[in-house]
Amino acid sequence: MDSVITAVSKNATYAFSKPNQGSVHLLAGLGVDGDVHMGEKVKHRSRMLKNPDQPNLRQVHLIHSELHDELRAKGFDVSAGQMGENITTRGVDLLNLPKGTRLHLGNTAVVEVTGLRNPCEQINNFQDGLLKACVEKDEHGDIIRKAGVMSIVLVGGDVFPEDQIRVEYPKGPHEPLQVV
């Protein structure tokens, strides 16, 4: 199966969901042009309250469309962009990528995976019970966060639905993703 972008989304204002677009433009070191979370410094409101000067490791949020499939099978009504992601993928095991993995998106854009998204209670305001469906425990009691990964933009460019994704793993020992 090819690794592909199934949707791209952005929102200029703070809202849980992001409307789908025909394309998005990624800006190196900043994020999605015109998205509320774009910037060198953190733009997520809860993190800005703690320390507005920390670097923005959450410039671009990616979710695998396989999660949407899983959630729909559990009775949730979800589709691309509704969970706040900028890029929806298919065919990439986002959650098991090591930290520092580079994703080549389309012809020019490159993002580097920085960590896991840790969904908050706000996700239940979108649909009741969604948080529990996105944060589970495995057989050892370890928490599994399924709500996608966060990344920074290394190389800017236009990104479109149906663009191919090429995965470039980091050299050296692979470090598992942690919450950012």
N, C-alpha and C positions, 0 to 999 in steps of 0.2 A: 504494500500500500504506500502510495506517495504521501509525503508530509506536506500539508497544504494549509493555507490560511482560508478559513471559511467565511469570516466576516471581520470588518474593522469598524471601530466605534470611537466616538469622543463626545464630550460634553463640556461646554465653556463655563457651566455653572455647577456648583456642588449639588449633586443628586445621586441617588443610588445607582440608577441605570444610565447607560450611555447609548444614545441613538446610533444605529448603524449608518455608515457612510459609504459612498462609492469608492473612496480612498482616504487614507490619512497620510500626512507628511510628518516623518520623524526628523527631529532636529538633534544633532549630536550634542550630548551633554545636557539636554533639556527634557526631551520627551516628545509627546504628540503635539504638534502645532495646533493651538487653539483649544487644548484640553486644560481643564482646571488644575490638573495635577502636574502640569509642565513646569519645570524650573530646576535650577541647580540645587536649591535648598528644598527641604521637605515641604510638601503642599497638602498632606493629609491633616485635617483639622486637629485630630487628637494628638498627633505627633508634633504639630506646630505649637500646641499649648505647652508641651513638655520642654521642647527645645527647637525654636524656629531656625537655628543656625546649623542643624545637622544636615549632612548631604542627603539629597533625594535619591535613595536607592530603589524607589518605587515609581520611576518615570513612566514605565509602560507595564500594564497588567495584562498577562496572557492567561486564558483559560482554554482547556481542551474541550472540544465539543462532545467528546465521549462522556464528560461529566454531565452535560445537558441531557444526553441520552439516558444516563443512569438515573438522573433526577426525574425525568419524565416518566420512566418506568415505575418510579415510586409515587407517582401521582402529582408531582409538581409541574407547573406550567412555566417553563423557562426556555429562553432562546438567547441567541447571541446578543451581547451587550447589556442584557438585563441584570447581570450580576456585577456590573461595573467594569468589565474588562474592555481593554482597547483592541486587543487582537484575540480572535477565536481561532483555534487550530484544530486540525485532525491529523492523526497519524504520528504525533510526537508524544512520548511519555514524559510530559513536562515535570510531573511531581518527582520523578526519579532521576532527573538530570543532576549532575554535580554542580556545585557552585562554580561560577566562572564559565559555564558553557556559553558559547556564542551561537546565536541563531541568526542565520543569514536569511533575511526576509525579502523575497522578490529579487529584483535586479541589483540593488545597491545597499539597502539598509541592513545594519547589523546591531543586534542588542545582546547584552551580556546578562545572563541570569544571576540575580543577586540573592534571591531567597524565596521562601514561601509566603503567600498571603495568609494572614491570620484573620478569618472573618469575625466580625463583631456582632453584637446583638442586633444591629441595624438590619442584618440580613433577614431576621424574622419579621421585621416591619414590612419587608417586601412580600414574603410568604411565610406564614406561620410554620414552624418546624424545620425550616430550611437550614438553620445553623446546625442542628443535630445531624442532618443528612450530609452536611459538608465537613463536619468534624466528628470523626469516629475513633474508636479504639480498636487496635488489633488484638490478636489472641494473647499477647504478652502485656496488654494494658497500655501500650504506647499510643500516643495520640497521632492520628493520621489526618492531616489537613489537606482537603481536596479542592479548595477554592482557587487554585491556580498559582502562578508564580509571578514574581516581580522582576523587573529588569531595568537596566540603564541603556541609553542609546550611545553606541560607539561610533557608528557611521550613519548619517542621516540618509533619507531618501523617501520616495513615495512607495506606499504599500497598498496593495489591492486584494480584494477577495480573489481566491483561486491562484494567488502567487504561491510558488513553491517555497518550502522551508528546508534549509540545509543546516544540519547540526554539526557543530565543531566542538569536540570535547576538549577541556583544558589538559595541558601536559602535566605530568607528575601525578602524585596521589590525588584521587578524587575525594573532595570534601562534600558530604551530604548537605542538602539545603536546610537552612534554619529559617525561622520566622524573621522577616525584616519589616 
